[in-house]
Amino acid sequence: MNKIVYHGSSNGNMEVLRSHKSTHQKECIYATDNKVVALLFMAKGNGDLDTRISNVNGKPELVERRSGVLERLYNRDGYLYELDGTTFGHYDYLWSLEVISFEKEIKPLRKIYYPNILDAIMDEEKKKNIIIYRYPDRPHDMPLDNSDLIEKYISFEEQGIKGAVADLLRVYPEFLSDVENFEYQKTKSWKFRK
């Protein structure tokens, strides 16, 4: 990849971006070649528990899972880091709009300050560069009660992301009985119990 890639952050003090383990359990630096996606990752929040971000025909789609989440997450400032994309690549296990580098650290080429991320995202929506569903609106494939998160977070726990189910229940305590219908086996697999 020989172009600019972007990394969005709430932290404006990064002289270098350092690799870390995330959902994929690989030491890497995450970025995207889509500037709008980088804007979405500037938020400090609960990730998938607050919003669903997906790719619809190459365009990011943002779904607000609960009322007021977009305002809480994005009505603040943030920073867009431009990075040399030479060492970044897309791999089959990644989300379609993200790229990673296995470098230990990368110095940004440029940092751009956004005084209000929400305003920037709304501008991108006007330009038709993003599709936004505000609660309670959502795509037909997504349940209104956000129960699509249950299996996903149990799967995260199974993959070794300790505390994923606890994070789910902290935000959605109403899922407790559903989660209790999954039995954790000594083989470290979750088995659905009906």
N, C-alpha and C positions, 0 to 999 in steps of 0.2 A: 504494500500500500504506500504510494508516494505522495499522498496529499495531506492536508491538514485534518486532524481529528480533534474532537472536543471532549472536555471533561468539565462537568458542572459541579459546583460545590458551594456550600455556605461559608467555607473558610477562604478568606482572601489573603492568607499569610503563607501560602505554600510556595517556597522557592523551588522545590522539586516535588514530583509525585512519586510516592514509594509503593512498591508492590505489597499486596496483602491478600489474605485468603478471604473469599466471599462464598456465595452460594455454590459455586462450582468446585470449591475446595482446592483451588490451584493458586499458587503465589503469582499474582499478575497485577497489571495496571489496567483498569477498565476505561474505555472511552467509547465514543460513537462518531460516525461520520455524518450524523444528522444533528444540526445545531439545536433544533427544537427539542430533541430528546435530551440533550445536555441541559437545556433550561429546566426540564422536568426533574432532573436529578440534583438540582440546586437545593431542593427542599430538605429540611431536617424533619423527619417524621417517622412513621412506622412502615414505610415502603408499601408492599402489597396489601397491608392491612388497611391502609388509607385510600389507596387508588389502585386501579388496574391500568397498566400501560401496556398497550399491545401494538402490533403492526398490522395495518389494514391496507394492503396494496402499496406498501412502501411508505405509508404515511402513519405517523404516530396517532394513536387513539388513547385518550385519557378518560377514565370513568371515575367519578367521585363516588366512593362507597358509602359515605355518610354525609348528612347535611353539614355544610360549613367547612368541610375538609379543605377544599381548594383555597378558600380565604385564609384559613389557619396556616396552611403549608407555604403558600406562595405570596402572600401579601407582606413581603419582606425583601431585603436585598440579597444578592448572590453574585457569584463570580463564575465566569466562563473562561476556562483555560484552553488556549489553542496549543496543540502538540504536533510535532513532526510525526506523520503517520507511517514512516518507513518501517518501523519495527512492529506495527500493529497488524493483526490479521483477524479474520473471522473463522471460527471453528464450529463444527456441527453441533456441539453441545451448548453453544451460546444462543441467547436471544437474537433474533434476526437483525436488530438494529444496534447491536453492540459489537465492539472489537476489543481485543486485548493485546497487551505486549508482555512478554516474559522478562523484560529488562527489570533490574532491581530498582532503578529510579530513572526518572526522565525530567529534564528541566523544561518547563513550558516556554514556548516561543513568545507568548503574549498572554496577558490577563485582561479581561474586559469586565468592568463593574456594571452591574444592573441594579439601580436603586429600588426597583420594584419588579420582581419576577412575574407576578400575576399580570401586570400591565404588558410585559413582553410576550407572555403566553397568549393573552387576548389579542395582541397585534398579529401574532402568527395565526390565530384562529380566523381573524378577518381576512388574512391572505390565503386562507384555505390550506395551510401547511400542517394543521392538526385538527382532529375531530375531538370535540369535548362533549361528554355526557355529564350534566349536572344532576346530582341526586334529586329526585328518585329515578330520573331517566337513565336507561342503560340499554345496551345491545340485547337482542332477543336471546342470546346464548348465556347470559349472565343472570343468576338468580338475585332477586331483590334483597334477600336476607343474607347475602354474601357467604352462603354455605359452601360455595366453590373453594373456599379457603381451607376447609377442614382437611380434606385429603392431601392438599398441597403442603400444609404445615406438618402433618404427620410424616409425609414423605421427606421433608427437610430434616426432621428429627432422625429418621431412619438413615439418611445419608451422612449423619454425623454432626449436624448443626444442632448442638445441645441448646435446649431452652426454646426451640422454635414453637413447640406446643404451648409452653407457658406464655410466650409472647402473644400467641393467638388468643388464649383465654384471658389475658390481661385486657385486651382491646374488645374481645367479644365473649364475655363471661356466659352469655346465653348459649354458647356451644358446648358447655361442660358435659351435658348428658350425651350429646352426639359423640364427643371425644371419648367418653367412657365406654361407648359401644365398640371401641377399638381396643384390642388386648395386645399389650406389648409382650412379645415372646423373648425368651433368652437368646434366641438366634438373631436378635436385633431386627426383627421384622414386625411390622404392624399387620394384624390380621383382623378383618372385619367380623364382628360377632353380631348376629341378628337374634 
